[in-house]
Amino acid sequence: MSKEVKNKNTIFVKSIAKYFMEFLETDFHKRKNPKRSIKLKSEDGLLIGLNLDKYKKFNNLIWKEISHSFNLHSINEIKKGVYKSDMPEGLLSLVNEKISKISKQDIKRVVKKISEEIKDLSITYKDEYETGSNILLENIFLIIKEDLVNLFIKKIEKSLISLEISDENEIYAMGEDLSNILLELIKQKVLDLFKSLVNNNKINFVKELEDTFTLNDVNFILTEFFENFKFNDLFLEIFDIEKNKNILDKKEFYLYFCDITFNKIKYPIFYIPFDVRKNNNSFTIDFDSQIYINKKALEYIVQEYNKDNSKKGGLDLISERIIYLADHANDLLSFLQSVINEINNFFGLDKNIDLNDDKIQKAKSITCSVSNTCYICLFDKSDEALVNDYEDILQLLSQGDDSVLGVAFNNLINDFIHTEPKTFDAEIYNEWDGLSSKDKLVFNAPIPLNSEQRRILSALNKNDCKYITVEGPPGTGKSHTITAIVFDAILHNKSVLVLSDKKEALDVVEDKISETMNKVRHDNNFQNPILRLGKTGNTYNQILSTSSIENIKMHHRAVKKEFDSIESDIQKVINTLKEDLEAKTLAYENVNIDEIYEVIKLEDVINVSREYFDIEEILKRDNSLIELSEVLKF
């Protein structure tokens, strides 16, 4: 292949890789806006993200994890009821404003109704103090709720719902709790007054109630209640998002931290994928081993900013979009800070964002704004994997046409564009058709295979067969075929790399391989040799640990002694099966099809005539053949 052709091939591959990389990173139908933006609701209104500012305790732990390169594991478990959101400051100001507007007349009106209730029930239940006391407290609870609490909550209800802080059920529960707290304020006084009235004691119970149930006390209780009131539960919100993840297609969890807003669209600056596993009343979280910079979004904003302001330049620190945690075990936060500082300086923001301070911070300019807010959101993980692949392809191709990847792609393009791949269909089918029945039915494989899967393995063993396409709808055996290919390679002392952009597909193949290997293992503690790349908590260290290597060596020495004997036994079983099949085939070769046809025809005649007789009895007679011939005439 000439150097000129190689160069054209490389340019072609670079163009394709760049095209698909841009396609995956942008909303291709909207002027190539970056695809990864912060969205809390899907187009169908499903919850797919949440702002963690409202969960102060959890938000603080996130920044501690970031400062320690996600090695503290302090947020790897989210339990129900542990992380709850505080009331937003704006809403709390509204609540305090409404509390200040409660008047003495409002309190007097409630006290008057309570006093009337005490007076009436003291007469009705004069001889039944215990019963009267219980009914009295229930009625006073309703008076406080209907004439004070519900009237107050109605003034802030729209704000609670519009901010999506509470729904109708939570608002009802809030009213119940607040009414019970206010009842406790006068409960003992009410019971004392009721007892005095039942005993005909003369007292000024209205004044005593007014002295106990005062405006200042009510205001204090309301203020303290709402300042300490906890709304959403982080566990329940993640539960909803996880449920919606199963509804939506190919979505995975991401932690976004720090955002930049441009043209009213908010983009994450940094993000890290994580897996979520649900237990009874908690979620277990496993973070990935690398953080990503939202390079495409930042480059897009820089491009538009330069265009609008007639400027040039860019952000130097975002040239590498992947930050490996292992490489920044001790300086991750300082590196992230340097990226934020560069963004701050480039766009001329009005203040610095200090990542060492976990309080909510926001810096802005005329063009954009940046904050240190954290989010949990869903996004398409398969796109992320493909973007990484295309970026790696572009980087490796930049090393020249003679690089390993350059040579591979040149051969690939040459096979499919400049020439035509050699087809093996006819050759494989001819070989299959030439096999005897025993060779088609008896074969050495750790899993059962059909004829088509056998032919695929046969094609793979052809020296010139480079590419094989296996297609079919779900459930037709594609994963089973891949498993067969893996085992065929293993049996020929080869290493295998199985690639897929879908985690679920790899899960199926891994389970099939593990299940088959487990059947032949005598030791359950034997280390599974499968290494899942890109999977959180992979078994790389276990596979290469000293104990695992020694265990493999020990098993190998033990099996090596019996290897020839095992191979011989396998071959004997194969030969026995083939001999049995051959004997069975020879036996059936003597069967006369015409005679079978006559028997079937005779059975049909007998069935129609409904005249049954014992064939064995007839055959005992001397002239049985003549009698049977007569029967056949019918």
C-alpha positions, 0 to 999 in steps of 0.5 A: 500500500503506497504512502499516499493511500495510507495518508488518505485512509488516515484522513478518512478515519479521522474525519469519521471519528471526529464527525461521530464524536461531535454527533455524540457530544452535541444536540445535532439538530440545534446548531451543535449545542453541547449535548450534556447539559443539566436537566432535572426533568425529562421531556415527559416530565420524569425526574432525572436529576436533583440539585444537591444545594438543598441537602447541605449535609450531603453536599458537604460530604461530597466536597470532602470526598472530592478533596480526598479523591473519592477515597473517604467513602463517606457517601457510599451509602444513602440511607432513608431519612438520613439526608433531608432538605432544609427550607429554601431561604426565600421561602423561609423569608415568606414564612416569617413574613406571614408569621409576623402578620398573625394578629392578637385578634386571630389568637383571641378568636381561637382562644374564644372557641377553645373556651366555649368548647371547654365550657360546653363539654364540662356540662355534657361530661360532668360525670364522665371526666376521662371520656370528656377529657379525650373528646375535648382534646380532639375537638381543640386539636381541630379548632387549632388546625382549622382556625389557625394552622390551615389558614396559615398554611394556605398562605404559603401552600402555592409556594411550597407546591410551585417550588416542588418542595412538598405535595398535598400529602406532605402539606397535610402531614405538616398541618397535623404536626404543627397542630399537635405542637400547638396543642401541647402548648395549652394541653395541660392548662385545658385539662386543668380548666376542664377539671375545675369546671366539672368540679363547679370551681369558679375561674376566669378560664378565658383569661388563663387561656389567653395567658397560656396561648399567647401571640408571642408563643405561637409565633415562636413555635411557628418560626422554630417549626419552619426553620427546622422543618425537613422536606425532601428525603434524598433516598426517596428522590434517588429512588424516583430517579432510579425508577425512571432510569429503568423506564428510560433508555440507556441512562446512567447516574452521574455526579455533576459538580460545578456548573457554568450557565451560558445563554440560559443553559446550564452545563456541568463543568466536572462529572463522574459516573457512579453505579447505584445498588438498592438495598432495603432502605438504602442505596449503595454508591460506587464511583468510577475511577475517573472524572471528566471535564465537560470539554465540549461545552466549555469549548462551545462557550469559549467559541461563542464568547470569542465570536461575540466579543471579537476575542481569541484564545481558549482554556488550556487546562481542558485539553485533556477531558479525563482526570484519572483519580489515581494520578491525582490522589493528593492534589485533585482539589487543587487541579480542579481549582486551577481549572475553575480559576482559568475559567474565572479569569477567561470570562472575567467573573466578578468573584472567585469560586473557592472549592475549599469552601463548601458553601454555595458560591456563584460568580458571574459576568455579563456573558455567563455565570459559574457556581460550585453547585452539585447535582445528581443526574441521569445521562446516556453512558454509552455515548460517553464510552463512545466519545472516549473511544473516538477521542482515543482513536484521534489521539493514536492516529496523530502518531502517524500512519505507521502506528499500530492503530494507523496500520489496523485502520489502513488494513480495515479501509483497504479491505472494505473500500479499496477491495472487497472482503473475501467471503467464506459462506459457500466454503463453510456450507460445503464443508458442513454439508460434507460432514457425516451425520456423526460428525455433525452431531458429536463435537467437543465444546463446553456449551451446546451449539446449533449448526449455525453456531458450529459454522461460525466457529468453523469460519473463525478458524479460517486463516483469511477470515477477518470479519464475521457479522452475526445478526438477529433479533433478541433471544436468537442466541447472539450472546450464546454465540459470543460465549462459544467463540470465547470458549473456543479461543480459550481451548486454543490457548488464546486471550479474548477481549469482548467489547460492547457499548452496552453494559447489559450485553457484557453482563449476559456474556460474563454470566454465561462464561462464569456459569460454565466455568463454575461447573468444572471447578472443584474449588469454589474459592478459585479466582474467576479469571474474567476482568471487566474493564471500565467496571467499578470494583473490577477484579484486576487486583484479585486476579493478579494477586500473589495468592491467586497466581500461586493457586493457579500454579498449584491447580495447573500442576495438579491437572497437568499430571492427569491432562493426557488421561483426561484428553484420552477419556474425552476422546474415548467418549467422542469415539463411543458416541460416534460409533453408536451413531454409526451403528444406529445409522447402519441399522436403520439403513436396512429399513424398507420405506415401502414396507413402512408405507404399507403398514401405515396404509393398513393402519389407515384402513383398519381405523376407517373400518373400525374392525380390529383384530390381533395381528400376532394371532393371525401370524401364528396361522399357516396361511397368515400371509394369504389372510393379510393379503385379503385384508389389504384388498379392502 
